[in-house]
Amino acid sequence: MRLLAGKKLAEKILQGLKKQIQKRRLRLRLAVILIGDSLVSKIFIREKKKACQKIGVDFKFFKCPENTSRDIILEEIKKIVADKNNSGIVIQLPLPASPAGGPGKFHTEEFLNLIPEGKDVDVLSEKSFRNFANGELEILPPTVGAVATLLKKYGIRIKNKNIVVVGKGQLVGKPLAAWLKLQKAQFSILDKNTKNICSYTQKADILISGVGSPNLIKGDMVKKGVIAIDVGSSVKNGRAVGDIDFKSVSKKASYITPVPGGVGPLTVACLLDNLVKLNK
């Protein structure tokens, strides 16, 4: 078993970005918007702030309480977008279930679509994602960039491999499926409605999970030699936990990502790489 250590790769990317920023005398700011009080979101935001500080990017944090009305949040996002000092904008997902001031729920796309393509470092607006899925965007969604970087670094080819993605979410499953389709890869994407999940996972040459359910994937759900990539993150007993039960799966895996220290740091580094690329 070999560890897919994303932390060292992330540090190398950040060092390169710092040199670019200094050489080109770029003045960049990442604006991050948190709606609600998610503990997992706060962990990710903290890591983004630390990475920004390392490479000389200004970091601006905007917090909206969960009971803030939809209209107020829309106006706040519009102001943040209009500020020329904000080079890139992130709306931290997932959003809380319901807004104040009426029935219904927050519509994620409505908020994300306010971010123009030139500031959409997460590639989450409908326009940005459509261009990415059509192969017409020079940047990748950060999660996709992280997984692609790991595969390339460790010489793992996806051609003729049976790839299984667990989760269809906006941050992991959906962009990974679009990227794998562009690569003409053979893959299946599963969610909670998929019957007999084990019949898929046990045949996977490469298993990627991004559900956010602690230790969802156990050792008996994978085959010998599997490449296990954990993109899920949740908090259990005050610490970050992945979807893949490292103890049992690592006994069978040929490669596996740790949590923390695997895909997470690389995702942050790829997001900041997007920030620099969009501000050439």
C-alpha positions as CSV (number, residue, x, y, z in Angstrom):
1,M,0.0,0.0,0.0
2,R,1.2,3.4,-0.9
3,L,0.0,6.8,0.4
4,L,-1.2,9.4,-2.1
5,A,0.2,12.3,-0.1
6,G,-1.5,15.4,-1.3
7,K,-0.1,17.7,1.3
8,K,3.5,17.7,-0.1
9,L,2.1,18.3,-3.6
10,A,0.0,21.1,-2.4
11,E,3.0,22.8,-0.8
12,K,4.9,22.6,-4.0
13,I,2.0,24.2,-6.0
14,L,1.7,27.0,-3.4
15,Q,5.5,27.7,-3.6
16,G,5.2,28.0,-7.4
17,L,2.2,30.3,-7.1
18,K,4.0,32.5,-4.6
19,K,6.9,33.0,-7.0
20,Q,4.4,33.9,-9.8
21,I,2.6,36.4,-7.7
22,Q,5.9,38.1,-6.6
23,K,7.4,38.1,-10.1
24,R,4.3,39.6,-11.7
25,R,3.5,41.8,-8.7
26,L,-0.1,40.6,-8.6
27,R,-2.5,42.0,-6.1
28,L,-5.1,39.4,-5.5
29,R,-7.9,38.9,-3.0
30,L,-10.0,35.8,-2.3
31,A,-13.4,36.6,-1.0
32,V,-15.1,33.7,0.8
33,I,-18.8,33.9,1.8
34,L,-20.2,31.6,4.5
35,I,-23.9,31.3,5.1
36,G,-24.8,29.6,8.3
37,D,-22.4,28.0,10.8
38,S,-21.2,24.6,9.4
39,L,-18.2,23.3,11.2
40,V,-16.9,21.5,8.2
41,S,-17.2,24.7,6.1
42,K,-15.3,26.6,8.8
43,I,-12.4,24.0,8.6
44,F,-12.2,24.5,4.8
45,I,-12.3,28.2,5.1
46,R,-9.5,28.2,7.7
47,E,-7.3,26.2,5.3
48,K,-8.0,28.6,2.5
49,K,-7.1,31.5,4.6
50,K,-3.8,29.9,5.7
51,A,-2.9,29.0,2.1
52,C,-3.6,32.6,1.0
53,Q,-1.3,34.0,3.7
54,K,1.5,31.6,2.5
55,I,1.5,32.9,-1.0
56,G,0.7,36.6,-0.5
57,V,-3.0,36.7,-1.4
58,D,-5.3,38.9,0.6
59,F,-8.2,37.0,2.2
60,K,-11.6,38.5,2.9
61,F,-14.2,36.6,4.9
62,F,-18.0,37.4,4.8
63,K,-20.4,35.7,7.2
64,C,-24.1,35.7,6.9
65,P,-26.1,34.1,9.8
66,E,-28.4,31.2,8.8
67,N,-31.5,33.3,9.6
68,T,-30.5,36.0,7.0
69,S,-33.1,36.5,4.4
70,R,-32.5,35.4,0.8
71,D,-32.9,39.0,-0.5
72,I,-30.3,40.4,1.9
73,I,-27.8,37.6,0.9
74,L,-28.4,38.3,-2.8
75,E,-27.6,42.0,-2.3
76,E,-24.5,41.2,-0.2
77,I,-23.2,38.9,-2.9
78,K,-23.8,41.5,-5.6
79,K,-21.8,44.0,-3.6
80,I,-18.9,41.5,-3.2
81,V,-18.9,40.8,-6.9
82,A,-18.9,44.5,-7.8
83,D,-15.9,45.2,-5.6
84,K,-12.9,45.2,-8.0
85,N,-10.5,44.3,-5.2
86,N,-12.1,40.9,-5.0
87,S,-10.2,38.8,-7.6
88,G,-11.9,35.5,-6.9
89,I,-15.1,34.7,-5.0
90,V,-16.2,31.5,-3.2
91,I,-19.6,30.8,-1.8
92,Q,-18.9,28.0,0.7
93,L,-21.2,25.0,0.2
94,P,-23.4,23.4,1.3
95,L,-25.9,26.1,2.1
96,P,-28.3,25.8,5.0
97,A,-31.7,24.3,4.2
98,S,-34.1,27.3,4.7
99,P,-33.9,31.1,4.5
100,A,-35.6,33.5,6.8
101,G,-38.5,35.6,5.8
102,G,-40.7,33.0,4.2
103,P,-41.1,29.4,3.1
104,G,-38.9,27.5,0.8
105,K,-35.2,27.0,0.7
106,F,-32.0,28.7,-0.5
107,H,-31.5,28.0,-4.2
108,T,-27.8,27.4,-4.5
109,E,-27.6,28.1,-8.2
110,E,-29.3,31.5,-7.8
111,F,-26.4,32.6,-5.6
112,L,-23.6,30.9,-7.6
113,N,-24.8,32.3,-10.9
114,L,-24.1,35.8,-9.5
115,I,-20.4,35.1,-9.7
116,P,-18.9,36.1,-13.1
117,E,-16.7,33.5,-14.9
118,G,-13.6,35.6,-14.4
119,K,-14.0,35.4,-10.6
120,D,-15.5,31.9,-10.3
121,V,-12.5,30.0,-8.9
122,D,-14.7,27.1,-7.9
123,V,-16.2,26.7,-11.4
124,L,-19.7,26.4,-9.8
125,S,-21.9,28.9,-11.7
126,E,-24.0,27.3,-14.5
127,K,-22.0,29.2,-17.2
128,S,-18.6,28.2,-15.9
129,F,-19.6,24.6,-15.3
130,R,-21.1,24.3,-18.8
131,N,-17.9,25.6,-20.4
132,F,-15.8,23.3,-18.3
133,A,-18.0,20.3,-19.2
134,N,-17.7,21.2,-22.9
135,G,-13.9,21.3,-22.5
136,E,-13.9,25.1,-23.1
137,L,-12.4,26.3,-19.8
138,E,-8.7,26.7,-19.0
139,I,-9.2,25.9,-15.3
140,L,-10.6,22.8,-13.6
141,P,-13.0,22.7,-10.6
142,P,-10.6,22.4,-7.6
143,T,-11.6,18.9,-6.6
144,V,-11.1,17.7,-10.2
145,G,-7.7,19.5,-10.3
146,A,-6.7,17.8,-7.0
147,V,-7.6,14.3,-8.2
148,A,-6.1,14.8,-11.6
149,T,-2.8,16.1,-10.0
150,L,-2.6,13.0,-7.7
151,L,-3.2,10.6,-10.6
152,K,-0.6,12.3,-12.8
153,K,2.0,12.6,-10.0
154,Y,1.8,8.9,-9.1
155,G,1.6,7.7,-12.7
156,I,-1.9,6.3,-12.3
157,R,-3.7,5.9,-15.7
158,I,-7.4,5.9,-16.0
159,K,-7.6,4.4,-19.4
160,N,-9.3,0.9,-19.4
161,K,-9.8,1.2,-15.6
162,N,-13.2,0.6,-14.0
163,I,-13.8,3.9,-12.1
164,V,-16.5,4.2,-9.5
165,V,-17.5,7.6,-8.0
166,V,-19.6,7.6,-4.9
167,G,-21.7,10.7,-4.6
168,K,-23.3,13.0,-7.1
169,G,-22.8,16.3,-5.3
170,Q,-22.0,19.7,-6.7
171,L,-18.5,19.8,-5.4
172,V,-17.2,16.3,-6.1
173,G,-19.4,13.8,-8.0
174,K,-20.9,16.1,-10.6
175,P,-17.6,17.8,-11.7
176,L,-15.7,14.5,-11.6
177,A,-18.3,12.8,-13.8
178,A,-18.0,15.7,-16.3
179,W,-14.2,15.4,-16.3
180,L,-14.1,11.6,-16.6
181,K,-16.5,12.0,-19.6
182,L,-14.1,14.4,-21.2
183,Q,-11.3,11.9,-20.7
184,K,-13.5,9.2,-22.3
185,A,-13.1,7.1,-19.1
186,Q,-15.2,4.1,-18.1
187,F,-17.0,5.1,-14.9
188,S,-20.1,4.7,-12.8
189,I,-21.5,7.3,-10.4
190,L,-23.4,6.2,-7.4
191,D,-25.6,7.9,-4.8
192,K,-27.9,7.0,-2.0
193,N,-30.6,5.8,-4.4
194,T,-28.2,3.2,-6.0
195,K,-29.2,-0.3,-5.2
196,N,-26.6,-2.8,-4.0
197,I,-23.7,-0.3,-4.0
198,C,-21.2,-3.0,-3.1
199,S,-21.7,-4.7,-6.4
200,Y,-20.1,-1.6,-8.0
201,T,-17.5,-0.7,-5.4
202,Q,-16.2,-4.3,-5.2
203,K,-15.3,-4.2,-8.9
204,A,-13.7,-0.7,-8.9
205,D,-10.1,-0.4,-10.0
206,I,-10.3,3.3,-8.9
207,L,-12.8,4.2,-6.2
208,I,-13.4,7.9,-5.5
209,S,-15.8,8.9,-2.7
210,G,-17.1,12.4,-2.0
211,V,-20.3,12.0,0.1
212,G,-19.2,13.4,3.5
213,S,-20.3,10.3,5.4
214,P,-17.7,9.1,8.0
215,N,-16.2,5.7,7.2
216,L,-18.9,4.9,4.7
217,I,-16.6,2.7,2.6
218,K,-15.3,-0.4,4.5
219,G,-12.7,-3.0,3.6
220,D,-15.2,-5.6,2.5
221,M,-16.6,-3.2,-0.1
222,V,-13.4,-3.0,-2.2
223,K,-11.2,-5.5,-4.0
224,K,-7.6,-6.2,-3.6
225,G,-5.4,-3.6,-5.3
226,V,-8.0,-0.9,-5.4
227,I,-6.9,2.8,-5.7
228,A,-8.9,4.5,-3.0
229,I,-9.3,8.3,-3.3
230,D,-11.2,9.9,-0.4
231,V,-12.6,13.3,-1.2
232,G,-15.3,13.2,1.5
233,S,-14.9,15.2,4.7
234,S,-16.9,15.4,7.9
235,V,-16.3,16.0,11.5
236,K,-16.4,13.2,14.1
237,N,-15.4,13.7,17.7
238,G,-13.9,17.1,16.8
239,R,-11.6,15.8,14.0
240,A,-11.8,15.6,10.3
241,V,-12.9,12.1,9.0
242,G,-13.1,10.9,5.4
243,D,-15.6,8.6,3.7
244,I,-13.2,5.7,3.4
245,D,-12.4,3.6,6.5
246,F,-8.7,3.9,6.3
247,K,-7.8,1.1,8.7
248,S,-9.7,-1.6,6.8
249,V,-9.4,-0.3,3.2
250,S,-5.7,0.3,3.4
251,K,-5.1,-3.4,4.0
252,K,-6.4,-4.1,0.4
253,A,-5.5,-0.9,-1.4
254,S,-2.5,-0.4,-3.7
255,Y,-2.9,3.4,-3.2
256,I,-4.9,5.3,-0.8
257,T,-5.3,9.0,0.3
258,P,-5.2,9.9,4.0
259,V,-7.7,12.2,5.7
260,P,-6.5,14.8,6.6
261,G,-3.5,15.4,4.3
262,G,-4.7,13.8,1.1
263,V,-7.1,15.5,-1.4
264,G,-8.1,18.4,0.9
265,P,-4.8,20.4,0.8
266,L,-4.5,19.8,-2.9
267,T,-8.1,21.1,-3.5
268,V,-7.2,24.4,-1.8
269,A,-4.0,24.7,-3.8
270,C,-5.8,24.1,-7.0
271,L,-8.4,26.7,-6.1
272,L,-5.6,29.3,-5.6
273,D,-4.0,28.1,-8.9
274,N,-7.3,29.0,-10.5
275,L,-7.3,32.4,-8.9
276,V,-3.9,33.2,-10.4
277,K,-4.8,31.8,-13.8
278,L,-8.0,33.8,-14.0
279,N,-6.1,37.0,-13.2
280,K,-3.3,36.8,-15.9
